[in-house]
Amino acid sequence: MALATLLAALPAAAQTAADPTLERVVVTATRSSKAIEKIPGALTVITAQEIETQTLIAEDLSAVLSVLAPSYAPSRQKLTSFGESMRGRTALLLFDGVPQSNPLRNGAREGYFADPSLIERIEVISGASAAQGLGATGGIINFISRTPREPGTRQRVELKYGTQGHSGDALWKAGYTLEHKSDFDALLHIGTTLRGVGVDGHGSRLGLEAVQGDTQDSRAGDIFLKLGRDFGPQRLQLSVNKFRLEGEGDWKPVPGNRLTGVLTGATPGTPPGHPPRNDVRTVSLDWSHSDLAGGQARAQVYKQDFSALYGASAATTFQDVRIAPQGQLIDQSEVVADKAGVKLSWVRPDLFVTGLELTTGLDWLKDTSQQRLALTGRSWVPPLKFTSTAPFAQLEYEVGPVTIRGGARRESANLKVDSYQTLAFYKNTAVQGGERSFSQWVKSLGAVWRLGGGWSTFVSYNEGFGVPDVGLVLRAVSTANQSVDKLISLEPVVTDNREIGLAWRGRLGSFSASAYDSRSDLGSQIRVDAATGVGSVLRVPVHVKGLEFSGEFKPLPDWTLSASYARTRGKTAAQPDAPLDVDLGARSQGPDKLVLAAAWQFAAKGSVRLQATRLASRDINVGRVVGTSRLEEHFKGYTLADLAATYGTAWGDFGVGIENLFDRQYVGYYAQANPAGTNDDHFAGRGRTLTVSWRRSF
């Protein structure tokens, strides 16, 4: 995999000689176009070709990250992303720099916001970072959309079909893309995807995540438009994306039995309520100037409207005898998050002296998040009105083979909540509204040293910050005479990430390795009551240590062998002021992961890739119970193999992908390990799946 976890500076000449097509500039880590070899930190760039290969195996961006980003936890294979963490913490998701994450009421549904065919590259920053704002305690993942590159008008048609050889399991996908570049550039993409219900390695129907959301038995559609024009040194660009994924409602879940090992299944039928869905609209206006007062300026104004509807159930928390008899009230929740923001930056090279660069700017964000019950119109989480303003500055000095960088960001935030009343389950408690605010400095410092001979090393210190899940706290108030300003601690989760890395790149390949230590004195851990399933937020310290490795070896010009490995060990406390003797669970931390791959370019337009992913077994917190929350977890590891091949002809590009090549029967990591798991979410993973595709450009 190209540029897998490039952790340190690599000499430009060596990289170009090894692969002249290599993309070597990123924007996510620094707020400006910056060569990779000058960034002190753990960085993975996933290219368009790699995305196309991996989505031929599975039409799932989280699966792409699970294979190609070492620090990313295993994919859930569901619409929900609970458990898909990075380095034991939360990653900030961006789409063309626009935040997709919803930290105020984290419903874990932010991972589906666009058609994967739109994505040109993915930039992954592993570890805490304040470069892009709120939410990046575990890293930043920026999905960057396609942009017309060549003059003229081009069209592309894509068709994809996937099956496991059983009725009702098929995936159908069709997409059309129009690109134009002249005195202006334009890109239009229209895509639709239909998914059936698959089977596991034994041929049994896979279970449906009926409440949190599933991609099975669903349809998705995306309309994306990007318009841009250059005016001398200036550029103006408008992007609009409208994405919707919605369940079909043709299948209903069949509960399993965790004690006897019976897996959750599915059968034809109509579940109650409306099918779960994601509805996302993103609009951004970008302006840049390549020579403003001797520097490069960027400005982005954006608006994002997000809605996630969850499946209907007769959950205990939904019951209200004023509406229906106890146990008979069916309802479903919906998280709505509307964001608006501005990002400004200015980069001035050679400030006062040659080699000294200043980056400065300002971010402003307004986020209004709430959670309601869609069938009865009740409010579960009142509107959370959050605003933040953050000026930042960074200095970078390059002298010979050394690059030194240091910066600071001042985050000032305010949260306002009006008076509200909780649900009947929480005693219809009246809560007085109020405001909370905080101001926090976050800092970064790092250095890269290019040693020569293809060797380089880096050392870095980065602080990232987030906020606790405020909505989860406010919706569960059951004690009278409470007020918002006393109920919640808006003190941010500030994460200190210290890291050291070593890398080498030469004619026959490359490797990179890093070790990190990540600490937060006031973390945010979610505990789930084993009896009621109700979650709560605990502000306790979190300490994570880990290491990552990746490498490529080219024994022959047409062959590439690659490997990556990630190991994460996280600890937290059972309660404030208690020792850090609780292992981080599946919700926060993935298992040890090893990925091996071999790629063969057997023709100018033909290639094949065989890959295997090994997830190690894990048994933690044996016998530990804190209050009503059971912390014990067990995971039996497994190994999965995948195959993908592509071949270009005069009639178009053909592709074949096989997921779970040997039809391994397994239960997914989170489904196994989650200590709050029930008979409704004891899910097997997908069995062997064949996907064929055809794409033609003209």
C-alpha positions, 0 to 999 in steps of 0.5 A: 500500500503506497505511503502507508504510515509515512512517519517521518521525513524522506528525501525527495530524490529518493521518493521520486526515484522509487515512484515518480507518480507518488503524491507527496503533498498533503493539506490535512496536517498543516492547514496548507500544502506541505511536502510529507517529508517535512511533517513530524508525525504519523501520516498515512495517505490512501490513494485513489487506486487503493480506494478503488481496490479496497471498495472492490472487496467491500463497499465500505470506507471503514473497511478501507481504513481498517486495512490501510490505516494501521491505527484504525480499529476493525470495521463493524460492517454496519451503519453504526461505527461504535468501536471504530476508534483510533489509538484508543480514542476518537478520530475527527472525520472531515470531508474536504475539510468540513467536520462530519463528527458530532461530539456533542451527541455522539451517535456513531453514525458519521461514517456514511456521508458520501459515495466512496466513488467520490473520494480521490484520496484519504489523509490520515493523521494518527494521534492527537492533533489540534490542526483541524479543531475540535474532536481529534483526540485520536487523529484526523481522517480527511476524505478529499473529493475528486477534482478535474485535472486534465483539460477537456470534458470527460464522462465516466460510467461505473457498474458494480455487482456483488453476491454470495450466491444466495437470494436477496444478498446482492449489492447493485451499484451504478454511478455517473461522473462528468468532469470538465476543465477549461477556463473553469472546472466542474465535476458532477457525480450521481450514484446509487447503491442497493444492498441486500442481506448477506450470509456468514461463512456457514450460509446463515443470514447475517444479523441486522443491527435493527436499532443502531443502523445497518447497511444491509437491506438498504438503498443509498443515493448521492448527488455531488457538484463541484464548481471552480474557477481560477482568477490569476493567483486566486481560486474560488470553488463551490461544493455541494453534496447530498447523501442519503442512506435508508433502510428498505424495511424488507427484513427484520432481525432474529435474536440470537443467544450469546450463552449458547452461541446462537448468532443473531439472524434475519428473516423477511418481514417488516420491522416496526417504525421507519427504517434507519437512515442517514441524511447528510447535506454539505455545502462549502465555499472555498477561496484561495490566493497564492500570493497575498502579502507574500503568502498563501491565503485560504478561506472556507465557509461551510454548512453541514446538516446531519440527521441520523434516524435509528430503528424503532423499539420498545426500549425501556427508556422510551416508555411513558404510561401517559401515552401507552401501557408499560412495555408497549410504547414503540418509538425511535430516536433521531440525532440532528446536528447542524453545523456552520463554520469558517476556516481562515489561514495564511502561510508566509514562507521566508518570514524575516529570514530564509527558511522561517515560515509562519502559519496563522489563522482563525476557526469559528464553529457553530454547532446545534445538536439535539436528539428527539423521539421521532414517532411521538415528537418528544425531546430526549436531548434538548438543543445543545447550542455550541460555539467556538472561536480558535485563533492559531499560529505556528512557526516552522524553521528549516535549516539543512536536513532539519525541520523544526515546528512549534505552534499553539491554538487558543480554543474558546467555547460556549455551550448554551442549553434552554430549560427542558424536561427529561423523559418519563423513564427519568421521572419527567425531571425539570432541568433549569437551563444554563451555560458553560464555557471554557478556554484552552491552549493546545500546543504542538512541537516537533522536529524532523531530521533527514539523516541521509541514505534514505533514513530519517527520524522525527520526534513530536509532541501534540495536544488534541482536544475534544468535549464529552458527550454532553447529550448523553449526560443531559438526557439522563437527569433524574434528580430534581432541582438540577441546572445545566451549569452544575450538571455537566463538566465542559472541561475539554478532553485534552490529550498529550501525544508524545511520539518518536519515529524512524523511516527509510526509503530506497529503490527496493522499498521502504519501512516506517515505525513509531512508538507513542504515549498518549495521556489525558488527565480528564478523559471521557469514558462511557459506561453502560448499565448491564441491566438497562443498557443506559450509558453514562459519561465518566470523567477519568484519566486515560493512558494509551501506549502503542507502536505501529510499523509498516513497510514495502519491499519490491523484489521485482519491478512488478511485485510489491510485498507490504506489511503493517502492524499496530499494537495499542494498550490503553488503561483508565480508572474505574472512577475518579481518583482511582488507580489506572487499572482498567483496560480500555474496552472494545468501544475505545480500543481495537485488538493487535492487528497485522496486515500482509499483502502481495501485489502483482502488476502483471500487465500495463493495465492489469494488477492483482492484490492478495491480502490477509488481516490477522486480529489477535485474541484479547481477554481483559478486565476478567471478573471486573464489575464497576457498579452495574457495569460489567467490564470483562471482555473476551475476543477470539481472534481470526484471520481473513484473506481478500483478493482483488484484480483489475484489468483495463481494455478498450471496452472499459476497466473490469474488476473482480473482488473476493472478500473473505476468500476462504469463507471463514466463519467468524464473529466480529471484534466488537460483536464478540468483545462488547461487554454490554452486548445482547442477543440482538447484536451477536453478529457474524461477519460476512462470508465469502463475497464476490464483486465484479465491476465495470467502469468506462471513461469517454 
